[in-house]
Amino acid sequence: MRAWVALVAVSACTLASAATEVNTASVADLDGVKGIGPALSARILKARETGSFQSWADLFGRVQGMGKASAARLSAEGLTVNGAAFGDAPASAAPQALARPASGASR
């Protein structure tokens, strides 16, 4: 019996920490993210009516009151855009400057 109770507790904790995808979340899902209240969830859902959010930049570009600071805070609370946390950049978007040799290296 104790093992079953422990399993249920672990499952509940896992579900509580699951990510909330902004493109598929219901109003209740969005309101469940700390930092999103009824007004912000309504603005997100209204903006989503015109199409899915393609990126975090798209989200805070289309939703009034969203910016990089709020995106970082909401991402830390589990909000994702297309499965990505804020700050996760696609590999193809890596800056070319990172590919250059370090200064002083022979060319």
TIPA-627461 format. One line per 4 residues: their letters; for each residue z, y, x of N, C-alpha, C, O. Coordinates in pm, 1 decimal, m for minus. Layout:
// residues N
A	Z:Y:X:Z:Y:X:Z:Y:X:Z:Y:X | ...
***
This chain:
// residues 107
MRAW	0.0:m118.5:82.1:0.0:0.0:0.0:0.0:126.2:87.4:m70.7:222.1:56.4 | 77.0:127.2:194.2:80.5:243.1:283.4:m55.6:269.4:346.1:m96.7:384.4:361.8 | m124.5:162.7:381.7:m256.6:178.3:441.9:m353.1:243.4:342.7:m434.8:327.0:381.2 | m343.9:205.5:217.2:m431.2:263.0:115.2:m401.6:411.7:97.9:m493.7:492.9:89.2
VALV	m274.6:447.2:92.9:m235.5:587.7:78.7:m285.8:668.7:199.3:m334.8:780.5:183.4 | m273.5:612.3:318.0:m320.8:680.2:438.1:m472.4:699.1:433.9:m522.9:804.3:473.1 | m544.5:598.0:386.6:m689.2:606.1:376.5:m730.8:715.6:278.1:m824.1:791.3:304.9 | m662.4:723.5:165.9:m692.3:826.9:66.8:m664.2:965.4:125.8:m742.2:1058.3:105.2
AVSA	m555.5:979.3:197.3:m520.7:1108.7:257.6:m624.5:1151.3:360.4:m664.6:1267.6:362.9 | m668.1:1059.8:444.4:m769.0:1090.2:545.6:m900.9:1126.1:478.6:m968.8:1219.3:521.8 | m937.6:1054.3:374.7:m1061.6:1083.4:302.6:m1056.9:1222.3:241.1:m1155.6:1295.7:245.9 | m944.2:1258.7:183.8:m929.8:1390.7:122.7:m943.0:1500.9:227.8:m1006.2:1603.5:202.7
CTLA	m884.0:1480.2:344.1:m893.8:1579.5:451.8:m1036.8:1591.4:500.8:m1083.4:1701.7:529.2 | m1106.8:1480.0:511.1:m1245.1:1481.2:556.2:m1332.5:1556.9:458.2:m1415.9:1637.7:498.8 | m1314.0:1531.5:329.3:m1391.9:1601.3:228.4:m1360.7:1749.4:227.2:m1450.1:1831.0:204.5 | m1236.9:1785.7:251.0:m1197.5:1926.2:250.6:m1262.0:2002.4:365.5:m1286.4:2122.5:353.8
SAAT	m1289.8:1934.5:476.0:m1348.7:2001.9:591.4:m1500.3:1988.9:594.8:m1564.1:2033.3:690.3 | m1559.1:1928.3:491.2:m1703.9:1911.4:487.1:m1772.0:2047.0:475.5:m1717.9:2141.5:418.0 | m1889.9:2053.8:530.8:m1966.0:2178.5:528.5:m2014.9:2209.0:387.0:m2036.5:2118.5:306.5 | m2031.6:2336.6:358.8:m2086.8:2383.3:232.8:m2221.7:2446.7:262.4:m2228.6:2551.8:326.1
EVNT	m2328.8:2383.2:216.5:m2464.3:2431.5:239.7:m2497.7:2540.3:139.7:m2498.3:2516.3:18.9 | m2525.8:2660.7:189.5:m2549.7:2776.6:104.2:m2669.6:2757.3:11.2:m2672.4:2814.2:m98.0 | m2768.2:2678.4:52.7:m2888.4:2660.6:m28.6:m2871.7:2563.4:m144.1:m2955.8:2560.5:m234.0 | m2766.2:2484.4:m144.2:m2746.5:2386.8:m251.3:m2611.2:2400.3:m320.2:m2585.4:2332.0:m419.3
ASVA	m2525.8:2486.2:m269.9:m2389.9:2499.4:m322.4:m2389.1:2560.2:m462.3:m2467.8:2649.5:m493.9 | m2298.6:2509.6:m544.3:m2275.6:2568.0:m676.2:m2182.7:2687.5:m659.9:m2130.3:2712.5:m551.4 | m2163.0:2760.5:m768.2:m2070.8:2873.2:m763.6:m1931.0:2824.3:m727.5:m1859.8:2891.3:m652.7 | m1891.1:2708.9:m779.4:m1759.1:2653.9:m747.3:m1749.5:2616.4:m599.6:m1646.3:2638.6:m536.3
DLDG	m1857.4:2559.2:m544.4:m1859.1:2524.6:m401.3:m1843.8:2650.4:m315.8:m1765.2:2653.3:m221.1 | m1920.0:2753.7:m350.5:m1913.3:2878.2:m273.5:m1775.8:2942.1:m284.9:m1720.2:2988.3:m185.2 | m1720.7:2945.0:m405.6:m1587.5:3003.3:m424.8:m1479.8:2924.4:m350.2:m1372.3:2977.2:m321.9 | m1508.6:2798.9:m318.5:m1414.2:2716.5:m244.4:m1409.7:2747.4:m95.7:m1319.2:2702.4:m25.5
VKGI	m1506.3:2823.6:m47.5:m1508.5:2862.7:94.1:m1419.4:2985.6:109.0:m1440.4:3087.3:42.9 | m1320.2:2974.9:196.2:m1229.5:3087.8:219.2:m1309.9:3208.3:264.6:m1385.7:3201.3:361.4 | m1292.7:3318.7:193.7:m1364.9:3440.9:226.4:m1477.9:3471.1:130.0:m1533.0:3581.2:131.2 | m1513.5:3372.9:45.2:m1615.1:3397.2:m57.4:m1544.9:3400.9:m191.7:m1483.3:3303.3:m234.5
GPAL	m1555.3:3514.4:m256.4:m1497.8:3529.7:m389.7:m1608.2:3533.6:m493.0:m1725.3:3515.2:m460.0 | m1571.8:3557.4:m617.0:m1670.7:3557.7:m725.4:m1784.6:3658.2:m705.9:m1899.4:3627.4:m738.2 | m1755.4:3776.1:m654.5:m1860.5:3877.4:m636.8:m1961.7:3834.3:m530.5:m2082.4:3845.3:m551.8 | m1913.4:3785.9:m417.1:m2004.5:3743.8:m310.4:m2082.5:3619.7:m351.6:m2202.2:3610.9:m324.6
SARI	m2017.3:3523.7:m416.3:m2090.4:3404.1:m458.9:m2199.6:3441.6:m558.4:m2308.0:3383.4:m555.1 | m2173.1:3537.8:m647.1:m2274.3:3582.3:m743.2:m2393.1:3645.8:m669.8:m2508.1:3621.6:m706.2 | m2365.8:3727.2:m566.4:m2474.2:3789.8:m489.6:m2555.5:3684.9:m413.6:m2677.7:3696.1:m403.3 | m2487.9:3583.7:m360.8:m2558.3:3476.3:m289.4:m2649.8:3401.3:m385.1:m2766.9:3378.8:m354.4
LKAR	m2597.2:3362.5:m500.7:m2677.4:3288.0:m597.1:m2794.1:3372.1:m649.6:m2903.0:3318.9:m671.0 | m2773.3:3500.5:m670.3:m2879.5:3589.9:m716.7:m2990.5:3597.3:m611.8:m3108.4:3587.9:m645.8 | m2954.0:3613.8:m486.1:m3053.4:3620.6:m378.6:m3125.3:3486.8:m361.9:m3243.5:3483.8:m327.7 | m3055.5:3377.8:m385.4:m3114.0:3244.7:m370.2:m3219.2:3216.1:m477.1:m3302.9:3127.7:m458.9
ETGS	m3216.0:3289.7:m588.5:m3315.0:3271.6:m694.5:m3456.6:3298.1:m645.2:m3551.8:3241.5:m698.9 | m3472.2:3381.8:m545.5:m3604.8:3413.8:m492.2:m3650.9:3312.5:m388.2:m3764.9:3319.3:m342.3 | m3565.6:3220.1:m350.9:m3601.4:3117.1:m253.8:m3484.6:3082.8:m164.6:m3388.7:3159.1:m152.6 | m3493.9:2966.9:m102.1:m3388.6:2921.4:m11.3:m3376.9:3014.5:107.6:m3473.9:3078.0:148.8
FQSW	m3257.8:3021.4:161.2:m3235.3:3099.0:282.6:m3287.3:3017.2:400.3:m3254.4:2899.4:414.2 | m3367.6:3079.4:483.7:m3428.1:3010.0:597.0:m3339.5:3008.9:720.2:m3350.8:2920.4:805.0 | m3251.3:3107.6:729.9:m3165.9:3121.7:848.2:m3046.6:3207.8:811.3:m3040.0:3263.8:701.8 | m2952.7:3217.7:903.8:m2838.7:3307.0:882.6:m2886.7:3451.2:871.7:m2835.6:3527.5:789.7
ADLF	m2983.8:3488.9:953.3:m3035.9:3625.3:948.4:m3098.2:3653.5:811.5:m3083.8:3763.2:757.6 | m3166.4:3555.1:756.5:m3223.9:3568.9:623.5:m3112.7:3586.2:519.9:m3125.2:3668.2:429.0 | m3005.2:3510.2:533.0:m2892.3:3520.3:439.9:m2831.5:3659.6:444.3:m2818.3:3723.8:340.1 | m2794.2:3707.8:562.6:m2728.1:3838.7:563.4:m2827.1:3953.2:550.7:m2786.2:4067.9:532.4
GRVQ	m2955.5:3924.9:559.9:m3055.3:4026.9:530.7:m3079.7:4044.8:381.4:m3118.3:4152.8:336.7 | m3057.0:3938.6:304.6:m3083.4:3942.7:160.5:m2959.6:3958.3:74.2:m2971.6:3989.7:m44.3 | m2841.7:3937.6:129.6:m2717.7:3944.2:51.2:m2637.5:4065.6:96.9:m2590.2:4071.5:210.5 | m2623.1:4161.6:7.0:m2547.3:4282.9:37.4:m2402.6:4245.9:70.5:m2340.9:4163.2:3.4
GMGK	m2350.9:4308.3:174.3:m2212.9:4283.3:215.5:m2199.1:4172.8:318.1:m2088.7:4145.9:365.5 | m2309.3:4108.4:353.2:m2306.7:4004.0:456.1:m2359.8:4063.7:585.2:m2458.3:4137.5:584.9 | m2294.8:4031.7:693.9:m2338.9:4075.0:825.8:m2300.9:3969.1:926.6:m2253.4:3861.7:889.5 | m2321.0:3997.8:1051.8:m2291.0:3899.7:1156.6:m2143.2:3863.8:1159.4:m2108.8:3747.2:1179.0
ASAA	m2056.0:3960.4:1140.3:m1912.1:3931.7:1144.3:m1871.6:3841.4:1028.7:m1797.6:3745.0:1048.0 | m1919.5:3872.0:909.0:m1883.6:3787.8:794.4:m1951.6:3651.7:805.3:m1894.2:3550.9:764.2 | m2072.6:3647.4:859.7:m2141.1:3519.8:878.9:m2061.9:3430.6:974.1:m2045.6:3311.3:948.6 | m2013.6:3487.0:1081.6:m1934.5:3409.1:1177.2:m1806.1:3358.3:1113.2:m1767.1:3243.3:1133.8
RLSA	m1741.1:3443.2:1036.2:m1615.5:3405.6:969.7:m1640.0:3296.1:865.5:m1564.7:3198.8:859.5 | m1744.3:3310.9:783.4:m1773.8:3211.3:680.5:m1821.9:3080.4:741.2:m1791.9:2972.9:689.5 | m1896.0:3089.2:850.2:m1939.5:2968.7:920.0:m1819.7:2890.5:972.6:m1817.3:2767.6:966.1 | m1721.0:2961.8:1024.4:m1599.1:2896.5:1073.3:m1524.3:2827.1:959.8:m1449.7:2731.9:982.7
EGLT	m1544.7:2875.5:837.0:m1481.0:2814.1:720.2:m1565.5:2700.5:662.1:m1525.6:2638.2:563.7 | m1682.2:2673.1:722.1:m1762.4:2558.3:680.9:m1895.0:2590.1:614.1:m1966.3:2497.5:575.5 | m1931.3:2716.3:598.8:m2058.8:2751.1:536.3:m2172.0:2727.0:635.4:m2161.1:2761.7:753.0 | m2280.7:2667.2:587.2:m2398.6:2643.4:670.9:m2523.8:2695.7:600.6:m2526.3:2710.3:478.4
VNGA	m2626.2:2723.2:678.7:m2758.1:2759.1:628.2:m2855.1:2658.2:686.8:m2872.1:2650.8:808.5 | m2918.6:2580.5:600.2:m3007.6:2471.9:644.6:m2935.8:2378.3:741.8:m2996.0:2329.1:837.2 | m2808.8:2354.3:717.5:m2730.3:2262.5:799.1:m2679.0:2320.5:929.0:m2611.8:2250.9:1005.0 | m2709.1:2446.6:956.3:m2669.1:2507.5:1083.6:m2551.4:2602.1:1065.2:m2545.6:2679.4:969.6
AFGD	m2459.5:2594.1:1157.4:m2350.0:2690.6:1162.6:m2403.9:2820.0:1222.4:m2506.0:2819.1:1291.2 | m2336.0:2930.5:1196.3:m2379.4:3058.8:1252.9:m2371.5:3051.1:1404.5:m2271.2:3006.8:1460.4 | m2477.0:3094.2:1469.4:m2481.7:3090.5:1615.5:m2557.7:2971.2:1668.8:m2596.0:2969.3:1785.7 | m2580.6:2869.6:1583.3:m2662.1:2756.1:1625.4:m2807.6:2800.5:1622.4:m2861.1:2831.4:1515.9
APAS	m2870.7:2803.8:1737.3:m3011.1:2843.9:1743.6:m3097.3:2720.6:1761.8:m3059.1:2628.6:1834.1 | m3213.1:2717.2:1697.4:m3303.5:2604.7:1721.5:m3344.6:2601.4:1868.3:m3355.3:2706.0:1932.4 | m3367.2:2483.5:1920.6:m3402.4:2468.7:2062.5:m3528.7:2547.3:2096.5:m3540.7:2599.8:2207.2 | m3623.4:2555.9:2002.3:m3747.6:2627.0:2030.6:m3726.6:2777.9:2040.1:m3813.9:2849.2:2089.6
AAPQ	m3612.5:2827.3:1993.7:m3586.5:2970.6:1997.4:m3507.6:3012.6:2120.9:m3463.3:3127.0:2130.3 | m3489.9:2921.7:2214.7:m3414.0:2954.5:2335.1:m3487.2:3062.7:2413.4:m3609.3:3056.4:2428.2 | m3414.7:3160.8:2463.0:m3479.4:3268.7:2538.9:m3546.1:3216.0:2664.9:m3493.9:3126.4:2731.2 | m3660.1:3271.4:2696.9:m3732.9:3230.3:2816.0:m3658.1:3267.5:2943.3:m3678.4:3205.0:3047.4
ALAR	m3572.9:3367.5:2936.2:m3499.8:3411.8:3054.9:m3414.6:3299.2:3112.2:m3388.5:3296.4:3232.5 | m3372.0:3208.2:3029.0:m3289.6:3096.6:3075.8:m3371.1:2999.8:3160.9:m3314.1:2924.7:3240.1 | m3502.0:3000.3:3146.0:m3584.7:2906.5:3218.9:m3620.4:2956.9:3359.4:m3670.5:2880.0:3441.5 | m3595.1:3084.9:3387.5:m3628.0:3139.4:3519.3:m3529.8:3089.1:3624.4:m3413.1:3064.9:3593.7
PASG	m3576.4:3073.1:3748.4:m3485.7:3032.4:3854.8:m3380.7:3141.3:3881.1:m3405.5:3259.6:3857.7 | m3267.3:3101.0:3928.2:m3160.6:3195.7:3960.4:m3205.5:3286.8:4072.6:m3288.5:3248.6:4155.1 | m3150.4:3408.0:4076.0:m3189.7:3502.0:4181.6:m3153.1:3443.1:4316.7:m3048.4:3380.4:4333.0 | m3238.7:3464.1:4409.9:m3215.5:3412.2:4544.3:m3274.9:3274.3:4566.4:m3278.4:3225.3:4679.2
ASR	m3321.4:3211.7:4459.4:m3382.3:3079.3:4473.6:m3523.1:3096.5:4525.6:m3587.8:3196.4:4494.4 | m3572.1:3003.3:4602.9:m3706.6:3012.5:4656.0:m3807.6:2989.1:4546.1:m3783.8:2914.6:4451.0 | m3922.1:3055.4:4562.1:m4026.6:3044.4:4458.5:m4143.8:2973.5:4509.4:m4241.3:2954.9:4436.5
***
